[in-house]
Amino acid sequence: MTRLIRFNKPYNVLPQFTDRSSQDSPRATLSGYIDCPGVYAAGRLDRDSEGLMLLTDNGRLQSWITDPKHKMDKTYWVQVEGIPDAQALKLLAEGIDLKDGMTKPAKVRVIDEPPGLWIRTPPVRVRKTVPDSWIELTIREGRNRQVRRMTAAAGHPTLRLIRYSIGAWTLDGLAQGAWNDLEPPKVPGPPKPSRKPPRKPKASAPRPPASDRPRRR
């Protein structure tokens, strides 16, 4: 039976179950929070980011969630340095030219700090001389550290990044570091073809030589 899990990843936790680094001191991983053999992350979330991760033991579901062609919205709560004006919001919404190309149109709006937000450990370092604010940003891409690069290019570096939702799944009601099971969706489209080798056609009986065939009269 397919299993789908949502997890509220804390800051400074690797989005994997083992630390493959050669560092002497091991870093925090998913294994410190989730004890469910056989599940794997459907997509990544940077170590210095927080929020929603999905995990499943079904490879087809994992591919469906992460495949960019399905255009699954991902919404982030982003604490940024400064207060974005109309021009900065327009840049984020219409697309910003990054080193790996122009970003696709996004949805963005200024919000208040999300209610009931947990305290990050360690806390965010803010400059007393520079104000900070929150925006909600929804994208359909998954480039490396894309949200951070977008806000920096718009003149408002990211201070804190929380993924709130992936498609219809959200963080609602899920405490930091907690996880629970979800009802797995029915993946659209035909099932994967069988990996069994194609059957060889049966060999037909050899035809007798023309000389041995009965003649029509």
Helices and strands as residue ranges (DSSP letters): E 4-9, G 30-32, E 40-41, E 50-56, H 59-66, G 68-70, E 74-81, H 86-94, E 97-98, E 101-102, E 107-111, E 132-139, H 146-153, E 158-166, E 169-170, E 179-182, G 210-212
